[in-house]
């Protein structure tokens, strides 16, 4: 199974939705979406963008395109998970997470200086 199909399935699990619901959100026929999720067919670029938008993620993530500065694959996977979770948050929830992340980095920096 190709990366795109695996990522479609992973994102649906993250959102707690079925393929039918993912297809509905993307405005696609269920059978057509099922072909993408199983890896039997690959969508065109416009459809990839449409699906990514409907699932609150990026086309690059769905396609498995690594970040330009990706060195640590495990860290990149965690960043992907964080980004996908953040897309499902309210603005206030996302802001709270950013503040917490910044506090962790600040505390780590202070510890190193000592």
N, C-alpha and C positions, 0 to 999 in steps of 0.2 A: 504494500500500500504506500502511496506516495505521501510526501510531507503535507500537501494541501489537505488531503482526505483525513490524515491523522489530526491535523490542527482543527479542522471543522468539528470532528468528533470531540476533541479535547475542549474546545470552546463551548460547545453545547453542554457538556458535562459541567463546566465551570458555571454556566448560567442556569443549570438545572432545567434545561428544556429538551424536548424531543427534536428529531429531524423535521417532523411535520411543523412544529412551532418555528424552528429556524427558517424553514422554507417560507412560511407565512410572513414572518418578519421581513424577509428579503424580497417578498413579492414574487416568489418563484413557485412553479408547480412542484408538488411533493416528489414526484417521480424523478424529475430533473435534478432536484437537490440531492435525492438519494444516490443518484449516479455520481455526483461530485463527492459525497461523503463516503462512498464505498471505493472511490478511486477508479471507477470504470470510465469516467469521462472527466475532462478538465474544462472549466469555464473560460470564456474570453476575459480580457482585462476589465471591461466594463462590468461584467457580472461579478468578478472578484471584488471590485470596489464596492458594489452594491451589497454583497454578502458581508464584507468587513464592516461596513457602516451599520448594517442591521444588527450585527452581533457585537458592536461596540469594541472593535479592535481595528488593527491596521492591515492593509493588504500585505505588507511586508511580513508581518507576524504570521498570517495565514500561509504564506508561501515559504516560510522558514528562512527568510533573508536575514542574515546576521547584522548586528549593528556594525558600523564602520570601525569602531574602536573595541570590538569584542575580542577579548583575550581569554577570558575564563568562561567556558560554556555553561558551567553551573550558575555563575553569577548572572549571565545573560538570561538563563531560563527563569531565574528569580525575578529579574527586572521585567521580563515578559509577563509573568504571573501578576506582579505588582501593577503593571500598566493595565492589564485586563481587569483586575479588581477595581482599580481607580476609575475606569470607564463606567462602572456600575454605581459609583458613589455620587452623592450630592456634592455640590461645590463646597459646602461646609465640611463634610466628611473628608473630602480630599485635602482641604486646607489643614485640617487637624492632623492628617497623616504626614503631610509635608513638615509641619511644625515638629512632630515627633521624630521624624527622620533627621531633621536639622539638629535637634537636641542631641541625638545619638552621635552624630558626626562631631558636634562641638565638644561633647564630653570626651570622646576618643582623642580629639586633638589636644585638649587640656591635659589628659593623662600622659600623652607622649612627651609633652614639654617638661614634665616634672622629672 
